[in-house]
């Protein structure tokens, strides 16, 4: 599941026209809460598109709330009770 989220965020950022280095660096940095990324995100996310920033924000939420906690929030059984 962890790897799936990294690949998903990398793919989203790649779709905005960034390089593979930037996309992967941004995904790993946001999900792992590492700080600086690679490529264009070495210092901050100011130079990337809004979609990439939103993907990074999603990665940060997933990383900070722990992956399985986020998955539980999206299961229908959780909201029925």
Helices and strands as residue ranges (DSSP letters): H 2-15, H 20-32, G 39-41, H 50-64, H 67-73, H 76-80
